[in-house]
């Protein structure tokens, strides 16, 4: 790979310089093109000696094209780095509106993703996502929604931690993707083509070499007047028969091979990956497929790009006369089949491997850019959070809390005033669990949990199309939880405003029944409620503990400290909030 500059400082000045160089090269390239045409005319009309100057002008033209393309590639990388800097500022300030929301990955039926703002506006996906391809986005989303696996998470954590110490590598990988990636063709199409075997017949092999030799000989003989020009016409007609034998496979190749920008992305990514040294076992494992012995992986994409350039430009007005005279399609087909036979199966696996690197780069970039930096601790049973906060809140604004849930207090009843922070706290616990499962640092001083699966019921809404009320939606959600925990699965659940769609008496009775049902299983979790009567369960059920968030009511406002406290909430603020919103309560006279 060319020695590109991936440093993201002084970009405005560097962009100006590279654009100026590209402009100069473009002008020189135009001069070389006209010189090339002039020398060719002189070679034909005056003397063959001018062919020497024609050859020199061709070499200069090609060199100028390469230098110009290098400058344009560097310009694209600088622009990619500028875009990355802007997006970094948005992530740090948590102004995520203009970032890809990943809303297509929202899934109501998922055990936890819909309730924890993993996708959509102002979501964790917007903080995490540094991918450029559709497959990369899909892989990252699947990782975010995956079942909890602490062993896999520990391996990922070593990899993401190491990547966070390699900002130059991360900048190179992401800026290359932003600069060049263009999914004009589906990976599945050309990967399938790479795995298909093409056959070479003896006729094609023979005439692939006869074509150029015969065409050159006949052209020279016709030029000096030894044979009539009509013989060249017969040669061209004869060649069309053989060219027709490779027309369809070459057209299929032209349709299958990705765009030059897509191939360029892979080529430059591989060149960066080939040079990088890693210590984490997962990173070494993911790098290994690209460390080919005979030919560098990036060189293989160079070769495919070169073949693709010729194959995809066979309709070019300059190529057609050469093809008809020298039967170049036959030789091109031989080269293509030979390359596919040697390297096709290997290269076909690279796109999927590079998708994995898009995810890894996203994790490393997150850790380096906005990561929580907290320590992950081992927990035998339950969850421990020391000074934990929500990753989607600005760090200076987020109020941290310390929390513990274990065998002794398996069900936490969370009461509190409206807007005091109950729901945000529950999402804080769930979202940090997702971060740890991804191999990322939690937003806490210390955070850890045992080998449970997460389940939430927080954002249940009605569905008119399915004639489903919000209360029935919540009951359906709770039914799925009960089914799982009664099968013995260890679940950490977060239930917000439990059974809020029914009357107080039924809500209290149903909540108590559910808590007693949970007590007989391996499940544990947090239940928030406005029914202060449920706090009495702490005295009747050993595994139930009360925690709460408070508010302080003043004449014209309500203050919140957003700190979790032991015990039930002593007062609520709905009456005052309604007053502040303009509702006037009248006392009876």
N, C-alpha and C positions, 0 to 999 in steps of 0.2 A: 504493500500500500504506500501511496505517496506520503511524504512527511507532513501531514496536515497539522495545523495548529488548533488545539482544542481548549486553549486557555480562554476563559470567559471575561477577562478584564480588557479595557480599552477597545471594545468592539466597534464603536463608531469610527474611530480613527483607522482601525485595521480594515473595516469594510470599505472605507474611502480609498485606501491604498490598493486593495485587491480589485476594486471596480476599475480603477485607473489602469492597472496592468492589463486587465481583460480588454479594455477599450483599445489600448495600444496593440495588443496581439491580434485583435479582430481586424484592425486596419492593415497590419502587416500580412495577415492571412489573405486578405482581399488582393493585395499587391502580388503575393505569391501565386494566387490563382490566375490572375491575368498574365503573369510572366509564364506560367505553365502553358496556358493556351497559346501565347505568342511563340514560344519555343517549339511547340508541337507543329504549328503551321510552318515555321521555318524549316523544321526537320523534314517535312513532307515536300515542301515546295522548293527549297534551296539545296540543302546538303544534309546527309545523315549525321554530320558532325554535330549538328544542333541537338541531336538526341542526348548528348552528354549534358548540355545545359537544361534540356527538358527533364532529365533524370534528377539533376540537382534541385530544380525548382519543385519537383514532386516531393523530394525528401524534405525540403524546407517547408512546404505546405503541410505535410503530415506532422512535422515537428511543431509547427505553430498551432495546429489543431489540438495536439496533445497538451501543449502548454496552456492554451486558452481554456480547454476543458478542465485542467487542474485548477486554474484560477476561479472558474465558475463553481467548481466543487467546493473550494475553500470558501467562496462567498456564501454558498448555501449552508455550509457548516456554521459560519459566523451568524447567519440569520437564525439558524436553529438554536444556537447558544443564546441569542437575544430573546427568543421566545421562551427558552427555559428560565432565564433570569426573571422575566416578567411573571411567569407561572410560579416561580419560587416565592416571589414577594406576595402573591395572592395566597399561597398556602400558609406562609408564616403569619400573615395577618388574618387568616381564616376568612378571606373574602373569596368564596369559592364559586360564585354565581356563573362566571364565564368559563369554568372548567367542565370537561366532559363529566356528566352526572352518572353515567352508567344506569340510567333509569330502566333500560331494557332488561336489566338483571333483577329487578324487583320481583319478588315472588311471595304472594300472600301466604301460601301454604307452607313455606319454609319454616323450620323450627325456630329461627331467631332473626333472620336477615331483615325482614320487613319492619320489625319493631325497633331495631337498633340503628336505623339510618345508615345502613351499610351502602345503600345506593340511593340515587335521587339527588335533589337539591340539598346543598350543605351536608354532604355525606362523607363517610370514611373513604369511599372509592375515589373521591376527588382529591383527597390528601395522598392516597397511595399510588394512583395510576400514573405511571411513566411509560406505558406501552405505546406502540404506534400502529400495530396491526390488529385486525379484528380477532385473529386467533390469540394474540397476546392479551387483549382485553378479556376474552372469554376465559382464558386460563387463570388470569388474576381473579376474576369474579368467582370462578369455581373454587379457587383456593380460599377466598374469603368466606364462602358458604360451606366449606368442607366440615365434616364431622371432626370432633376434637381428637387429636392424637399427640400426646405429650412427647413421645419418643421422636416422632417425626419433627415436631416443633423444635426440639432441642438441637437437632441436626441443622434445621433451617436457621436457627438463631446464630449458630457459629458462622454460617455462610453470610447472612445479612450483616452481622457485626463486622466481619472482615471487609465486605464490600463497602461499608460505610467509611472505612479508613482509606478507600481508594477513590477519592472524588474525581481524579483525572480520568480513570477508567470509566466511571459512571457518566461523566460529561461526554466522553468520546462516543460511548455506545448510544446514549440518548440523542445527542446532536446529529449523529449519522442517520438515525431513524427519522428524526424530524426533517432533516435536509433532503432525504432521497426516497423514503419509502412510499410506494404507490401501489396499492393492491388492485391493479387493473385486471389481473387474472387470478382466479382462485388457485391457491396452492395445491389443492387436491387434484386439479386437472393436470398440471405439469409434473407433479410427483408421480401420478399414475403413468404418464407418458414416459418418464425416466425409467420406470420399472418394466416397461414393455420391451420385448426383444424384437429388433429389426433384422431382416435377413439380407445377406449380400449374395447375389448370384454371380456365377463365373462371367457371364456376359457383361454385367455392370463393372466388375473388376477389370476386365480386359479393356473395355472401351473408355473407362475413366482415365487410362493412360494414353490410349490411342488418340482420344479427342484432342488434348492440348498439342501433342506432337504433330498430328495430321493437320490440324487447323493452322498451326504456325508455319508448317512447310508449304501448305497450299497458299497461304497469304503471301509468303515471300515470293513463291513462284509466280503468282498472279501480279505481284507488284513489279517484278522485273520483266514481265511480259512473256514468260515461258509458256504459261497456260492461260486459256481465256477465263474471264471472270465468271462465266456461266458454271464452271466447275465448282466454284465456291458456293454457288446457289444449290447445286446438287448435294454438296457436302452438308449444307445447313438443313436441307430437307431430310437427308438421311439421319442427321443428328437428332432431329425432332422425335424420331421413333424411339431412340434410346432415352432421350430426356423424359419422354412420357412415362417411362418405367419408374422413375423416381419422383414424378411430380406430386403424387398424392402423399407419400410419406414425408416429403419435404414441406408440403403445405400443412400437414398435421403438426410437424415440428414447429413451424412458424406460428401456428395458432396456439401451441402449448407453452413454448418458452416464454417466461415472464418478460415484462418490460425491462428496458435497460436500467431504469431507476431502481426497480425491485432487485434486480441482480446486483446492481452497484451497492445497494444497502447490505445485502448478504456478504458480498465480497469484502467490504470495508469492516463490517462487524467481525468477520472471521480473521481479518488481518490484525485487528486489535486483540481478539481473544488468543490468537496464536502467540503473541508476545508476552501476555500477562502471566505472572507467577502467582499461584494460589497456595494457601496452606490448608484451608478448610476442606475436609474430605468430600463434602457435597460439591464444592466448586471444582475440585479436581475431577470428580466423576463426570460432571456436566461438560467439562472442557475436553475430556479424553477423546470423544468421537472426532474432534477437529484436528487432533495432533497426528495427522496421517504421516506415514514414513516416507513414501516414495515422492509424493507431490503434496505441497501445502494445500490445505482446504481452500484457502482464498484463491490460489492459482487455478484450482479446478473451476471455480466460478468465473475466473478470468477467461478460461478456455471456452466455457459454455457461453459467456457473453460474446466472445469473438465469433463463435459459430452462429450464434443467434443473430448477430448483426448482419452476417452474410445471408443467412437463410431468410430473414425477415425483409431483406431489401432486394430480393431477386426480381421484383417487378420494376426496379429502378431503371430509368432510361439508359444509364451508362452500363448497367450490368447485362441487360438483355442482348446487345450485340456480341459482347464477350462470351456469353453463355452459348449463343447460337453458333459461334465460330469455334470455340474451344471445348464445348460440352462440359463446362465447369460444374454444372449441377451434379454430374456423376462423381467427380472427385470430392465435392462438398458432402455428398451422401456417404461416401466411403469414410471420410473423416468423422462425420457425425456418428455413424454406426460403431466405428472403432472406439470413439470416446465413450459412448453409452455402454458398450460392452465392458470396458475397463472400469468406469467410474459411476455409471448411472445409478446402480443400487445404493452405493455409498452416499452420493449427493442427494438422493431422494429422501434420506433421513435427516438431512441438515435443517430444513425449515422447521420441523417439529422440535428439534433440539434448540434452535434459536428462539422459538417461542418461550421455552423454559427460561432462557436467559433474559428475555424481556421481563418476565415475572421477577427473577432474581435481581435485576437492575432496579426495578420498582421498589423492592424491599430495601435494598441498600441505599437508594436515593432517599426513601422515607426516613430511614434511620439517620442519615447524614443531615437531612434538611429540617425535619420537624419532629423526629423521634422522641419518645418519652424518656429515654435514658435510664429508666428504672431497672431495678434488679429483680430477676425472676427467682423465686425461692421454691423449694420443694415443700409440699403439703401432703400429709398422710391422708387426711379426710376433711373435705370442706374447702373453704376459700379464706385467704388472708390478704387484706389490702391495707397498706400503710401509706397515708397521705395520697390517696388515689384521686385523679381528676379526669374530666372528660376530654378526649383528644380533639374534639371539634370546637371546644371553647378556647379563646385566646389564653395562653398560659398565664399571663399576668392577671387575668380576670377570673379564671376558674378557681373555685374554692375547693381545696382538697379535703378528703375525709378519710378516717381510719375505720376499718370494719373487719369483723371476724364472724364466720359462721362455721360450725363444726358439729360433731355428734351431740354435744351438750345443748347447743341451741341450733336446732335444725330448721325451725320455721321462724322467720323474723316477721313480725307484724309491724308494718311501717305506717304510722299515722302522722298527720301533719296538716297544717293550714294549706289552703289553695296557694299555688305558685311558690311554695316554700322550698321546692327542690326534690320532692320524692321521686318523680318520674325520671328526672335528669340523673339522679343518683343511681337508680336501677339501670339505666342505660349506660352509665359510667362503668358499672361492674361488668355488664355484658359485653360492651365494646372492648374493654381491656382484656377480657377473656379471649375475644376474637384476635386481638393483636398478638397475644402470647401464642395462640394456636398457629398463627402465621409465622412464628419465629421472630417476632419483633419485640422491642422493649416496651413495657407497660408505662403508662403515664402515672407513675407512682414512685415512692421511694423503694418500696418492696411490694411485690404482688405474686401470688401463686395460688394454685388450686390443684385438687386431686383429679384423678382420671374420670371426670364426669362428662356428660353431654349437656349442652345448654338448650333450654326451651323457654320461650317467652309468650306471654299473652298480654299485649299492651295496646295495640292499635287495631281493635276490631271494629269494623264498619259494616253498615247494611249494604245489601246488594239487591237493587230493585229488579235487575234482570233475572236474578235467581230467586226472587221473592224471599230473601234472607234478611232478617232483622239483625241489628248489631248484637242484641242479647243472644239470639240463636247462634250467631257467628262466634261469640265468646264461649258459649256452651260447647260448640263443636271443637273449638280449640282446646278447651279443658278436657274434653273426652279423649282427644289424642294423647294428652299428657297422662291421663289416668291409665290408658291402655299400655303405654310404654312403662310406667313405673310399676304397674302390677305384674309385668313380665320380668321384674327384677332389675331393670336397667337403672343405673345410677344417673340421676338427672338433677341438675341445678336449674330451678325454675325462677322466673321473674314474672309475677302476676300483678298487673297494675289496675287499681280501682276495681277489685274483684266483684263480679256479678252486679255491675253498676246499672244494668238495664231492668232491674226488678225492684219491688218495694223493699223497704228497710227490714221488715220482719223476715221475709223470705231470704233476703241477702245475708242476714246474720246467721240464720239457720243453715243455709247452704254453705257458707264460708266455714262454719265450724265443722260441718260434716266432711268437707273436703280436707280440712286440716287433720282431722282424726284419721281419714283414709290415707293421707300422705305419711302419717306417723308410723304406719305398719309397713312401710317400704324403705328402699335405699335412697329415696329422693330427699332433697332439702332445698330451701330457697327463700325468697322474699315475697311477701304479699303486702301490697299497699291498700289502704282502705280509709274511708272517712267515717266508718262506723266505730266510734270510740268504745262501744259496748264489747267489741271483739277483743279489746285489750284485757278483758277479764280472763281470757283463756290462759294467760300466763300463769295464773294461780291454779288452774285446773288441769293443764297439760304440761308435762315436765319439759318437753322439747320446744315450747313456744316462748319467745322472748319479745318484748316490746322495744321498739326504737322509734324515734320521731324527729321531725323537722318543725321548728317553731317560727313564729312571726311576732313582731312587736307593733301593736296598733297605736297610731297617733291620730290627731284630729283630722289632718288632711292627707295622710299617707300611711303606708304600712312598710316596715323595715324587715328585711330577711337577712339572716346570717348564713344560710345554706349549710349549716353544720349539723351533722347527725348527732342525736343525743340519746342516751339510755332512758328508757321509760316511754310511756304513752304521752301523746301531745295533750297539754293541759287546756288549750283553747284553740278555737278555729276562727277564721276571718271572713267567711263567705258573706256575712251580713254587712261588714264594713266595706268589702270590695264592691258589693252591689250599690251601696250608698255612693261610693266614689265614682261609680259609673253612671250616676244620675237617678237611681231608683230611690224614691222618697217613701219611707215607711211612715204610716200614720198610726198613732197610738189611739186606742179607744178612749172616748170621753165618758 
